[in-house]
Amino acid sequence: MDVESFEPPFRFHVVSSSRGSSGLKHLVDLAENDFVGACTCEHFSMTLIREVRAGKVVRCRHLGVAREHWLQWMLKRVKAELDKQ
């Protein structure tokens, strides 16, 4: 899945895996719900949000992809900072 930064550092557009050929992108916000995240996909907004509001840590594929993207970006930034020392 393709990830595009939307409003750094925590908001991204993630291309839909099932409908990406039509250009559908979901807005993912990693900071929402106390950093569990939120996504505009149907699965998250219709099903998972209830579990998140009940205190569970559940994520759709788009949230997982955005989190991995963010982690790789952050690891590179930390390494660059450490290399400067």
N, C-alpha and C positions, 0 to 999 in steps of 0.2 A: 504494500500500500504506500502510496506517495504521501508525504507530509510537507506542508508549507507553513512557515511561520506566519501567524496572523497578527497577534499583538504580543510580542515577546515580553516576558520570558515564558508565559504559561498558556497562551492560547494559540491553537493551531487549526489549520484546515487539513483534514485527512480524507483522501479520496476513497469513496465507497468501494469495497472489494467486490460487491455483487452488481453495483450499478455505476462503476467508475467510468465505463465506456461512454456513458451519457453525460459525463462531467459532474456527477453528483459528488459534493464534498460535504463532510460533516464538520461542524465547529466543535472542537474539543477544548475544554478549559480545565487544565490540570489543578487549578487552585480552588475550584468550586467544591462544596461539600467537605470542607476541612481537609482539602488535598486528596480526597478520594477521586475527585474529578466529576465532570459532566460532559455529555455528548448530545448532539442534536439528532442522533440516529433514532429510529423507531424503537429498536430493542431497548436502548437505555431509557428514553423518555416515556415509554409505555409500560415497561416491566421492571427494569433494574432500579429506577429512581425510588420506587417504594421500599426496596430492600436497603438502599443507601440511607434513606431517611429513617429507617428503623435501626441504623447503626452498623449495618453490615458493609464490608469492603468487597464490592463486586464491580466489575468493569466489563464493558463491551470491548470488542476487538480494536475499535478505533482509539479508545483510551489506552489500551495496551501498547499500540503502535506509537502513539504520541509520547507516552512515558518513556519508551525505549529510545525514541528519537531525542527527547530532552536529556536523558541520562548520558547518551553518547556525546551530545553537545557539551554538557557540563563536565564530563570527564576530560575532554580535550581542553576546556578552559582551565581546569584545575592543573592539569599537566603543564600547560603553557606558563601558568603563574609559578609553579614549582621550578620550572626550568630557568626562570628569570633569577631565582635566588642563588 
